[in-house]
Amino acid sequence: MLTVLSGAVVVTLALAGPAMAQTRIVISSDWGKVTAELVDNEATRALVRMLPVTIAMRDHLRQEKTGDLPSPLPEVARQTPFAKGTLGLWSADHFVIYYRDGRVPQPGIVILGQVSDDVSIFDRPGSVTVRVERAK
């Protein structure tokens, strides 16, 4: 199981591109907070310029929390697999935090980054409001 999970993380990061040098974000809520490292693409650079942002998120398919950003991010390459802890975009302004491994249908998701902490804080039913800001 650990080998499959490790492989999914490697595939996710390899397909998404290199991480932005030292660009980390903190996602906090009443349920706790996690830190994520962003990949380097036009969408993540636009997201960083947008920060800080508060997002009302809802549970979707018991695998992810989803919510709308205040404005769309640029379109970049998409992929269908994701790993536990992947941050992504379903549509240009639809932010997703995956707390389980899986695949999405075509056209796939834009990969924004990977949570480095225990993302299972989001593995519960119901809505949550998160604040996303640049890590200090």
C-alpha positions as CSV (number, residue, x, y, z in Angstrom):
1,M,0.0,0.0,0.0
2,L,2.8,2.4,0.9
3,T,4.6,1.7,-2.4
4,V,1.4,2.5,-4.3
5,L,0.9,5.7,-2.4
6,S,4.5,6.7,-2.8
7,G,4.2,6.0,-6.6
8,A,1.1,8.1,-6.8
9,V,2.8,11.1,-5.2
10,V,5.8,10.7,-7.5
11,V,3.6,10.5,-10.6
12,T,1.5,13.5,-9.4
13,L,4.6,15.7,-8.9
14,A,6.4,14.5,-12.0
15,L,3.4,15.3,-14.2
16,A,2.7,18.6,-12.6
17,G,6.2,20.1,-12.9
18,P,8.8,21.2,-10.4
19,A,7.8,22.8,-7.1
20,M,8.1,26.6,-7.0
21,A,11.3,27.5,-5.1
22,Q,10.3,27.8,-1.5
23,T,6.7,28.7,-2.3
24,R,4.6,27.1,0.4
25,I,1.1,27.9,1.5
26,V,-0.8,27.3,4.7
27,I,-4.5,26.1,4.6
28,S,-6.2,26.6,7.9
29,S,-9.7,25.9,9.2
30,D,-11.5,25.2,12.5
31,W,-10.4,21.5,11.9
32,G,-6.7,22.3,11.9
33,K,-4.1,23.5,9.4
34,V,-1.8,22.0,6.8
35,T,1.1,23.2,4.8
36,A,1.5,22.6,1.1
37,E,4.3,23.1,-1.5
38,L,3.2,24.5,-4.8
39,V,4.3,23.3,-8.2
40,D,5.6,25.9,-10.6
41,N,3.0,26.9,-13.3
42,E,1.0,29.9,-14.4
43,A,-2.0,28.8,-12.3
44,T,0.0,28.6,-9.0
45,R,1.7,32.0,-9.7
46,A,-1.7,33.5,-10.1
47,L,-3.0,31.8,-6.9
48,V,0.0,33.2,-4.9
49,R,-0.9,36.7,-6.2
50,M,-4.5,36.2,-5.0
51,L,-3.5,35.3,-1.4
52,P,-4.7,35.5,1.2
53,V,-8.1,34.0,0.3
54,T,-11.0,32.5,2.3
55,I,-12.9,29.6,0.6
56,A,-16.1,28.0,1.6
57,M,-15.6,24.3,0.8
58,R,-18.0,21.3,0.6
59,D,-17.4,17.6,0.6
60,H,-17.6,15.9,-2.7
61,L,-17.7,12.1,-3.2
62,R,-16.0,11.5,0.2
63,Q,-12.6,12.1,-1.5
64,E,-12.2,15.8,-1.6
65,K,-13.2,19.2,-0.4
66,T,-14.1,21.7,-3.1
67,G,-14.7,25.4,-3.2
68,D,-14.8,28.5,-5.5
69,L,-11.9,30.9,-5.8
70,P,-12.7,34.6,-6.1
71,S,-11.5,34.6,-9.7
72,P,-10.3,32.1,-12.3
73,L,-6.7,30.9,-12.6
74,P,-4.9,30.4,-16.0
75,E,-5.4,27.1,-17.8
76,V,-2.4,24.8,-17.7
77,A,-1.8,21.1,-18.4
78,R,-4.2,18.7,-16.7
79,Q,-3.9,15.1,-15.5
80,T,-6.4,12.5,-14.3
81,P,-4.6,10.7,-11.4
82,F,-4.2,12.4,-8.0
83,A,-2.8,11.4,-4.7
84,K,-3.9,12.0,-1.1
85,G,-2.9,15.6,-0.4
86,T,-3.0,16.9,-4.0
87,L,-4.2,20.4,-4.4
88,G,-5.9,21.1,-7.8
89,L,-8.4,22.9,-9.9
90,W,-11.3,21.2,-11.5
91,S,-12.4,24.3,-13.4
92,A,-10.5,27.6,-13.6
93,D,-11.9,28.8,-10.3
94,H,-12.8,25.5,-8.6
95,F,-10.2,24.7,-5.9
96,V,-9.9,21.1,-4.6
97,I,-8.1,19.5,-1.7
98,Y,-7.9,15.7,-2.2
99,Y,-7.8,13.6,1.0
100,R,-7.9,10.2,-0.8
101,D,-6.1,8.8,-3.8
102,G,-7.9,8.4,-7.1
103,R,-8.5,9.5,-10.7
104,V,-10.9,12.0,-12.2
105,P,-12.5,11.8,-15.6
106,Q,-11.2,13.8,-18.6
107,P,-10.3,16.6,-19.0
108,G,-8.5,16.0,-15.6
109,I,-7.4,18.5,-13.0
110,V,-4.8,21.2,-12.9
111,I,-2.2,20.3,-10.2
112,L,-1.4,23.2,-7.9
113,G,0.7,21.4,-5.3
114,Q,0.9,18.8,-2.6
115,V,0.1,19.0,1.1
116,S,3.0,17.9,3.2
117,D,1.1,17.5,6.5
118,D,-1.7,15.1,7.5
119,V,-4.5,16.0,5.1
120,S,-6.9,13.6,6.9
121,I,-8.2,16.6,8.9
122,F,-10.5,17.1,5.9
123,D,-11.6,13.5,5.7
124,R,-15.0,14.1,7.3
125,P,-18.4,14.9,6.0
126,G,-19.7,18.4,5.8
127,S,-18.6,21.8,4.8
128,V,-15.6,23.8,6.1
129,T,-14.3,27.3,5.5
130,V,-10.5,27.5,4.8
131,R,-8.1,30.3,4.7
132,V,-5.3,29.9,2.2
133,E,-2.2,32.1,2.7
134,R,1.4,32.2,1.9
135,A,3.6,30.4,4.6
136,K,5.9,32.6,6.5
